[in-house]
């Protein structure tokens, strides 16, 4: 994993998570701002997927299990999609809080993916 890509992904995830948690605690329902913040996390994860494919093609790989790393990446890609689906179906302040928790979960998963990559 590229260190700078990780820093960007973590920054986007933390900013998105804290923004949506703040909006949720203020009683706001999901809006374009909250959905866009989660979409930015998904775009960063798609960048990670592309970088991973390139690095694996170049012969690099995680020190730990490749399947475990790919499992984390796949689930991390699905979490923002699930949260966004929830936020668009159920438009309550609790949905905005879910939209805030999802990027924070992704941030934890990114740290674990980095640990799997470098050992």
Secondary structure, DSSP 8 states (H G I E B T S, - for coil): --HHHHHHHHHHHHHHHHHHHHHHHTT----HHHHHHHHHHHHHHHHHHHHHHHHHHTT---SS-HHHHHHHHHHHHHHHHHHHHHHHHS-SHHHHHHHHHHHHHHHHHHHHHHHHHH-
